[in-house]
Amino acid sequence: MQQSFQPYPTLANRTFIGLIIAQFLAAFNDQCIHAAAMFYAIRTDTLTEASAISLMPILFYAPWAIFCTLAGYLADRYSKQQTLIFWKFVEIAITLVALLGFWLGNAWKLPIGPWIVLASVFLMGLHSAFFVPAKYGVMPEILPHSLLSKGNGVLESTSFLAVIFGTVAGGILSDKRVFKGQEEFIGLVLVGLAIVGALASLIIRRMPAANPDRPFPGLLPQNLYRPLWKNLGMLFRSRPLALAVLGIAFFTFIVAFMRQTMYMHGETRSPRWDEFHISVVVGTVALGIGLGSPLAGWLSGGKVELGLVPLGALGMAAATFAASFMLDWEPGLVICIVALGFCVGFYFVPLYALLQHRAPRSSKGDVIATSNFINVNGAIMSSLFFFGVVALAHWMQLTPRIEQRDNFVAGRLLRPIEYHNGRPSFFEVEVPGPPQRIVAFGQPRSPSIRNGEQEEDIETTRISVDESELQVGAGLQPGMEVIVSTYVMHLDGHPVVHYRLRAADQKLKPVYDNQGMPRFLFVGGSVMTLIVLLVLCRMLPDFFIRTLLWVRAQGRYSIRVTGIQYLPSEEPAILATNCQRFTETMHVLACTDRSVRFILHETQPMEEHSTVLRFLAKITGMLVLPPGVVSPLVLSEATNAAQRTLEQGDVVALTVDDDTEHGVFANLLGALQQRFAASIVPVYCAALPDARRPDDPKHVRVIIGSPLSPHSTPQEVRHALAQLASGSAELGSAGELTASATHAEH
């Protein structure tokens, strides 16, 4: 008889490997189609460069918001293996659509070809909207809690490396020197990679559906999006989930904000950076994430290490701030962007592991789809915020307005405007006489113009100008009356003349010198990161304490936690622990994702601690009760402190002593039970033997048991704690060997 699916005790298993390969190629194709479609639309004059830059993210991310509830439903209603495999084969069909668009546009010169390619970007966004919830939702099903952070590190590393390779590959494959303008070969490459990814998904083992009885919500909007509002309420009621979702949403916000800042910075360079140049520079953040994510997973050890989040946020703020001083030195700017990505890995990996682990077992895919909905809105808010800040800077005259010379040339647009890499490179204006003349701007690429074929008996004045210094309005056609205005921009200390072409009936729009804006925007990004860190610390007040604990534990302890899912995520709770020393309480605190106040009853006089430990004890609000008999006054103070903590919705941890009738624990528990119906969660912490490291006393196991009734007696609590202690060895190496044997039988 087939046994139930069990998480693997190691990352070296076929399901995880198949998932990594499949998602890597999916992310690669996402970005490659994104870049190739954009360059193809620009090259065929289907879209201007500005329109393409604005439209691509909308096409790709709109399905994430539109179909978030359906994506969550399918990820939980059916086996995530089936969902992953299905969408990998759908990816093959989408790449065939892109291939068809390239072929129709090149072989048959049909205008619909580029639009079909653009439609494939929307379809790849649809694919990702359904694939991503299953991809992240399956992680806690195939990996135990102790490997979740390491697994996420590998997952994020490979995802962002795929983003780099896909973006660069899309640009390289779109270069005319590669396929000689035959983009249908790009489609063949994409189809081949999609087939390989689909085959890799077939090695993922089948796991049961998380919620096979979940009813279909319906297609009417009021029914379809009802689970979304329900999930949003659930997310923000749960402190750990709210912490994770808001932290991840800010990651999306700040990345989008920095990307727009880099576009503005590229526009102020001389010559202006094109889209490919900007994409490569911005893409180096993914290189940093690819390096930082697996390191964050490895440093997390066997638990979700929230202590890395403040380190990552502080590093992000520092790297962003440093980038503001490197804008004129591109190598230094790239170093700062890579450092930003490296720190993002420390910030992002623990939060996503927390989201995966804390989401209800029956609705992990639904929760992740809802998180994606929040992320898309975060990206939209980033765009609105960016344009609002720039508009405010213009209105307040923080960026100087540049004086323009209008009517530099006025006449009739003689020929279609020529473009190169999406930018205007050449246009001619016929100026009425007498004498009649032609003024040409830029370098012609048309063979007939280069070879001297032009209007007879008409004087031609050629103004040689770099294409980055030409700007044209929308909708201009040959024969239209146009006006050319000009202005001077000082770039890198040198005056650069720019020419703007617009229809004669259009008003002259103002021009601003935005060269200083990117520096302020980078500094603003640094400040926003610090503000969000303070908000997260407000939600989890001991955030920095966990960072200090993690730093202090390096080289001293190896902590493994079991049963973190039993810790209530939102309501107040009482932890009944065996902790009798300060160090043990810090082990427990480091393993939880709630704000915990310890009331420690030591069995022997408190040993001398370092300044760091004494500082930690003070800022955590820990109360240390001396060994032996505790005076009524001290006990009353401890009771009042515990009651205040539970009133705030936080967690209180108590030391379980041997006296179950008249001891400190019995008195504290009885006083709290009179006012609160809080769950009592047994927690056992001790140095445990490990079959792989039997002589290592630094190996610490924290075991969290299932919650007891709020009315449990001290005797029942001690019994539950004793059961955790007796079963601790089975939860160590023996348990892992059992899990390995289980998988070997499949």
N, C-alpha and C positions, 0 to 999 in steps of 0.2 A: 504493500500500500504506500502511495506517495505521501511523504511527510510535508508538513506546512513549510512555506518559504521562511527561511531564517536569514538574517543579515550575515554577510561574510565577515570573518575576523581579519581580513587583510585586503589591501587595495589590489593585490595581484590576483584578480578573479575575472572570469570571462565576461560577466555582466558589466562590471565597471569599465573594463577595457573596451568592450563594444560600445558602451555609452560615450566614452571619451572620443573614440574615433568618429562615431556618427555625429556628435555635436560639434566636433572640430570642423568637419567638412561642411556641416550645415551653416556654421558661422562664417566659414570661408566663402561659401557660395552667396550668402546674404550680402556680404560686403563687396564681393567681386561683381555681382549683378548690379548692385547699387552704383558702384563707380563706373562700370562699363556702360550702363544705361545712361548715366548722366553725360559722359563724354560723347556718347553716340548721339544723344538728343542735341547737344551743343554743336557737334560737327556737322550734322545734317540741317542745322538752323531750325530745328523743331522748337527749341527753347533757347532763350538767351542764357548766358552764364548765371546772371542773378536769379532768373526764374528757376533754373535747374537746381541751384543751391537751395532755394527756398522750398521747392516742390518735393525733392527727394525724401527728406525726413517725414513730410506729411504722408506721402504715399506708403512709406514703410511702417510708420508707427500708428497710423489711424486704425488699422485692424486690431491692434493691441487694446485700444479703448472700446471699439465697437463690439468685439467678440469675446471680451474678457469672461463673461458669465458662461458662455457656451464652452470656452476653453477649460474653465475650472470644472464644469459639469462632466465633460468627457474624460478629463484626467482622473476624476474620482469614481465615476460610474463604471468605467471599464479598466482592465488591467493596464497599467502604465506601459508595459511592454508592447501591448497592441497599439496604444496611441503613438508611441515612438516609431514603431515600424510603419504604421499607416502613413504618418506624415513624412517619413523619409521617402516612401514611394511616391507620395504626392509631389515631393520635391523634384523627382525625375520629370514628372509631367510639367511642372512649372518651368524647368530649364528647357524643355522642348518648346514651350511657348516662346521663351526668349530666343531660342534658335530660329523659330519660324519668323519672328519679327526681324531679326538680323537678315535672314535670307530674303524676305519680301522687300526690305529696304534697300539691299545691295544688289541682288540679282535682278529684281523687277522694278527697282526705283519707285516703289509705291509709297506714298506719304504715310500710309497706315502702319508701315513697318516700325518706325521709331515709337509710335504710340503703343504698339503691341509690346515692344521691349519695356516701355515705361509701365505698362500694365503688369508685367512680370515682377516689377519691384513691389507693387501692391500685393501681388500673390505671394511673394516671398515674405512680406510682412504678415500676411494671413497665416502662412506656414509657421512662422516664428511665434505668433500669438498662441497657437495651439501646441507647438512643440516645447516651448520653454517651461510652461507649468508642469508638464509631465517630466521634463528633464530634471528640474530642481526638486519636484515632489517625489521622484523616485529615489533620491539620494538617501533619505533616512530609512527607506525600506530595504536598500541593499547594503547599507553600512551601519554599524552600531554607533552609538553616541560617541564612543571613544575615538572613532575614525572620521567623524563627520567633518571636523575642521580640516583635517589633512586632505580628505577627499574633495572638499570645496576648494582648497588651495590648488589642487591639480586641475579641477574643472575650470576655475576662473583663469588660471594661467593659460591653459590650452585655448579657452574661448577668446581671450584678448590677443593671444598670438595669432589666432585665426583671423581676427579683425585686422591686424597689421598686414599679414600676408595677403588677405583678400583685397584690402584697399589698394595695396601696392600692385598686386597682380592685375586688378581691374584697370589701373592706369597704364601699366606696361603693355597689357594685351590690346588696349585701345590705341596705342601708338601706331601710326601708319607704317613705321619701319618694321613692325613685327609681322602683321598679317596683310600688309599692303592694302589696308582699307577694306579687307574682307572679314568683317566682324562675325560672320556666321561661324568662323572657326572658334571664336570665343564661346559661342553657344555649344559647340561640340565639346570643348573642354569642360564646361559647366555640367553638361549631361553626363560625361564620364565620371566626374567627381561625385555627382549625385548617385550614380549607380554604385560606386564603391561605398559610399556612406550607407546606402540602403542595405547592401550586403552585410556591412559591419553591424547594423542594428539587429540582424537575424540571430546573432550569437548572444543577445541579451536574454536571460532566462525569464520565463513567465512567472509573474507574481500575481497573487489574487487582487481583485479590485478592492479599493479602499472602502467604497460605499456602493455595493452593487444594487441596492434597493432604492437608491435615490431617484425620485421621480423627475421627469423632464419638466423644466420650469415653464415651457410654452414659448411661443414666438411673438406674442403680443408684447410690446415694450413694457407695459406695466407689470407683466409676469416675468419677462426675460431678465429684466434688471433688478427684480426684487431681491435675488440672492446677493447682488452687489451691495445694496444698502445694508442688508443683514450682516454681510461680512465686514463692511466698514465699521459698523457698530461694535462687532465682536473684536476687531483688531484694536480699536482705540479704548475698549474697556480693559483689555489685557495689557498690563504694563510691559511685560517682555516683548509682546508682539508689536505694541505701539512703538516701543523703542527701536525695534528692528526695522519696521516699515518706514518710520520717519527718517531714520538714519540712511536707509537705502535710497529713499526718495531724494534726500539732499545730495547724495552721490550723483544721481541722474541730473539734478538741477545744476550742480557746480560744473560737471563735465560739459553740459550744453552751454553754460554761461562762458566757460573758458574757450570753447570752440568758437563762439561768436566773437569773443574778444580777439582771438587770433586772426579771424577773417578781417576784422577792422585793422589790426596791426599790419596784415599783409597788404591791405589797400593803401597804407601810408608809406610803403617802401618804394624805393626807386632803383630799378623798375618794380612795378607792382607784382606781388606774388600771384601766380595763377592758382587755380583750385588744386592741381596736383601737388604743387609745392606746399601749400597750406595743409593738405591732407597728410602728406608725409611728415611734416613737423608735428602736427597735432597727433598723428598716429603713434609717435614715439611714447605717448602716455601709456598706450597699450603694452609697449615693451616693458615699461616699468611695472605695470600691473602683472604682466607675465612673470616677472622676477619676484615681486613682493608677495604674490598670492601663495605660491607653494611654501615659501619661507614662513609666512604667517600660519599656515596650516601645520607645519612641522613644529613651530614654536608653541602652538596651542597645546601640544601634548595630547592627552586622552580626554579632552573636554572642550567645551565652547569657551574660549578665553576672551572674555569681554575686556580684560585689562589691556589688550592690544589696541582697542578702539581709540582711547585717548592718545596713545602714541601715534597712531596713524593720522588722527585729526590734527595734532600739533605739527606733525611732519608735513601734512598737506598745506597748512597755513604758512609754515616756514618756506616751503618750496614755492608757493604762489607769490609770497612776498618777495623772495629773492628774484623770481622771474621778472618782477617789475623793474629791476635794475639791470636786466640782461637783454632788454629789447633791442638794443643797438649792436649786440654781439650774438649772432645766431648760434654758434656752438654753445655758449653759456646758457642761452635760452633753452636749447634742446636738453642740456644736462638738467636744468631745473624741471622741465616737463617730465623727463624720465624719473627724476626723484619724486615728483608729484605722484606719478603712477605707482611707484614702489610703495609709497606711504598709503595710497588708496587701497592696496592689497591688505595691509594691516587693518585698515578701517572697515573694509567691505566684507572680508571673509568671515570674521566672527559674527557680524550682524546677519549675514545670509544663513549661516549655520544655526543661529538662534531662531530665525524665522522658520527654517525647515523643521527643527526639532520641536519647537513650541506649538506649531500649528496642530490642530486636532488631527488625529490619525485618519479620520474618515473624510477630511476635507483639506488635505495639504495642497492638492492641485488648485482647489478653489481659492485658498488663501494666497497662493503665489500669483494666480491670475489677477486677483484683486490688488496685490502689491504692484503688478505690472501696470494696472490702470492708474494707480497713484503715481507711478514713475512717469508715465506718459504725460499726465497733467503737470508733473514737476518740470518736465522739459518744455511744455507749453508756457508755464509760468515763467520759466527762465527766459524765453524769447520775449515775452511781454515786459518782464522786468528790465531786460537789456535795452530794448527800444525805449522804454520809459526813462531810464537813466540817461541815455544819449539825448533824447528830446529835452529833458530837463536841463542838461548841460548846455545845449544850444540856446534854450530860452533864457537861462541865467547868464549867458555869454561867457561861460567858463571855457568854451572853445571859441577862438576868434573867428569871426565871419570874414571871408575873403572877398575883397573887392573884385568885381568882374567887369570886363569890357564887353558890352553887348553890341550886336550888329557888326561884329568884326568882318563877317561876310554874310550877305543876304542874297538869296536867289533860288534857283530850282535844283533839286537833287537830280543829278544827271543819270546815275547808274545805281543798281542795287548795292547796298553796303556790303563790303567784304568783311568776313570774320576769320579770325585765326585763334584756335583754342577757346572759342566762345567769346572773344573780345573783338570789338571793331578794329580793323587793321587798315581800311582804306575806304574813302568816299570822295566824290567829286561834286562840287556845287557850280552850276552855271550862273554867272553874274550878268544881268542885263546891262547893256551899254547905254550910250557909247563910252568907251569901246566895250564890246562884249568879250568876256573872258571866262576861263574855267580855272577854279582854284581846287587843287587836289591835295588832300591830307593823307599822310601815311604812305606805306609802300604797297603798290598793287601786286596782287598775286595772280591775277588773270593774265594768261599768256598774250592775249590781244593787246592789253594795255601796256604790258611790259615791252612788247615789240614795237610800240610807237603808234598803234592804230588809235586814233582819236578824232575828234571833230575837226574838219578842215577849216582853215582860215580863221581859227579861233585861238587867241593867245592862251596858253596854259601856264599857270603859276603853281609850282609844286612846293609844298611845305613838308619837308622830311621830318617825320615825328615818330617816335616809338609808339607802338600800338597801345602801350599802357597809359599813354597820355591822351587818348581819344575816348570820348564818351558820347553815346547817341541815345536819343529818346526812343520810345516804343512806337511801333506801327508806322515807321517811315518807309515810303515807297517812292520809286523813281517818278519824277514829274511833280512832286509836292513842293510847295514853297517852304523853304527852310531858312533858319538863321543859325549862324555859328557865333558863339561867344567864346571868350578866352579869359583865363586867369593864370596867375603865377603862384606856384606852391614851392616853398623852400624846403627841400628834402635833403637831409644829411648836409645841410649848409650850402646847398647849391640850388639856384633858382631853376625850376622846371615849369615850362609853359604847357598848359592843358587846353584842349579845344573841346567844346561841347556843341553837339548838333541837336536841334529840336525843330519841331514844326513851327511855322511862323505864327500860328494862332495860339501857341502855348506861351504861358508866362515864364519868365526866367526864374528858375528855382535857386535859392541861396546855396552857397557852398561854404563849408566850415573846415577849419584846419583841425582834424581829429588826431594829429600825431601824438598829443599828450594824453588822450583818453585811455588807450590800452594800459598805460602805467597805473592810472587811477583805478581802472577796472580790475586789474590784478590785485592791487592793494585791497580793493573792496571785496574781492573773492576771498582773500586771506581773512579779513575781518568777519565776513559771513560764516566762514568755517569755524572760527572761534565762538561766534554767537551760537551756532548750532551745537557745538560741543557743550556749551553751558546749558543749553536746553536739554540735551541728553543727560547731563549731570543732574539736572533738576528732576528728571524722571527716575534716575538711578543715582541717588546722592553719593554713593560710595564708589563711583566710577574710577576716580583717581586712586582710591585705596587699592582697588583690584590691580591697577597698574603697578603700584609699589609692591604689592604682594607677589605679582608675577616676576618683577625684577629681582626681588629678594629670593624667590624660589629657584632661580636659575642656578644650576649646579648643586643645589641642596636637596631638592625634592622632585620626585616624579609622581604627580597626582593623577589618579584615575577615578572617575565618578560613574556611578551606576544608579539608574532610577530617577534622573532629574525630572522625568515627565510626571512624577508623583508630587512635585512641588507645585501648589496652586499658583496659577498665573496672575490672578487679579485680587482675590479676596484675602483678608488677613489670615495668618496661620501661625501655629506654634510649633517650633522645631524642638523635639525632645532628643538631646544629643548625649553622647558619652564623653564629650569634651571636658577635660579637667585641667587643661593647660592652655595658655594663650596661643601657642603655635597651632594647636589642634583647631581652635576656633577660626583662625585665619585660613586653614585648609578648607573648612566648610564654607566660609564666606566666599572664597575664591571660586567655589564650584557652583554657586547659586547665581540666578539672574534676577534676584529680588533684593530690595533693601532690607538688610537683616540687622537687628540689634541683639547683641549677646548679653546675657546675664550669666556670667561665669562663676560657678562655685568651685573654688579650688580645694583639692583634698590635702594639699600640703602648701607651706608658705610659698608665695610667688617668688620665682627666681628672678635674678637681675636680668633685665632685658636691655637690648640696645636702644639708642635714642630713637631709631626708626620704629621699633616695636611699640615703645611708649607713645610715640606720636600717633601711630595707627590706632592704638587703644583709645586714645582721647577723641580722635575725630570720628571714629565709628560709634561713639556713644556707649561703648562697652562699660558695663558695671561689673566689677570684680568683687565677689563676696569672699571674705577670708575663710580659711578652713575652720572646722569645728562649729560651735554654736554661733548663730548670727543674731545680733540684737534686734529687737522689734523695730527700732527706728530705721536701721539699715534695710531690713526686710520690707518695711513700708515704702521707703524710697525706691527700692527695686520694683515693687509692685506698681507704684504710680508710673514709673518710667515705662514699664511693660504695657500698661493700659494705654498710655498716650501713643505708644507705637502702634498698637492694634487699632486704635481709633483713627489713625492716619491711613489705615489700610495696608500697613507694612507687616513684616514678619519679626517675631520674637523667638530667640533661641535660648533654651534653658538647659542647664546641666542636670542630668538625672542621677541622683545620689542613691545610696543603698537604703536609706530610711524611707520607706514608702508611706508611712503614716504621719510622722511628725517632722520630716526633713524639710529642707529649704524648697526642694522641688515640689513636694506635696503641697506646701503652703502657697507657693506661687501659682501652681496650676489650679488649685482650688479657688483662689481669688480671681484669677482670669476667667475661669469657667462660670463664675457667678454673673459676669457682665457680658461675656462674648461666647458665641457659638462657633468658635474658630476650629478648623481642622487641626488635629494633632499629627504631625509627621515625624516618625522615628528616623534618626540619622546616626549612622555608626561611622566613626572615623578612626583609623588605626594604621600602623605600619604592618603590611601583610606580606606573607611569603609569596614569592613568584618563582615558578618552576624554571624560568629562564634566568633569573637573578636571585637565587636563594640567599645569598649573603649580602644583599643590598638593603640596608635599613632605611634608605631614602624613599623606597617605593611605598606610596601612601594610597590607600583605597578609601574613598568616601562612598558609602552605600545609603541611598535614600529609600525608605520603605513606603509602602502604600499608606495613605492617610487613615488614621483611626477616627472613631467617632468623637465629636467634640465633648462628649460626656464620659470618655474613657477614664478609668481610675488609674492612679499611679502604678498599681500592680500590673494592670494591663499594658501600660506603656513600657514598663521595665521588661515585661515578657516579650513584647514586639522587638525591643532593642536587642534582647538576648538572642532572638531568632536571627536577626541580621548578623550578629557577631558569629553565631555558629555556622551560618551559611556563607561567610565571607570568603573562605578558601575556594568554595565552588564557583564563586563569581570571579575568581582570579584566573590563573592559567588553566585550571581544569575546565572551567566553563568555556574558555576559548578553544581548547582542544575538542570539547564536545561539539562546538559549533562547526569546527573544521570537519569532523567526522560526518556531521549531518550533511554538509554540502558534498562531501566525497561520495555519498550514497546516491546522489542525484545524477 
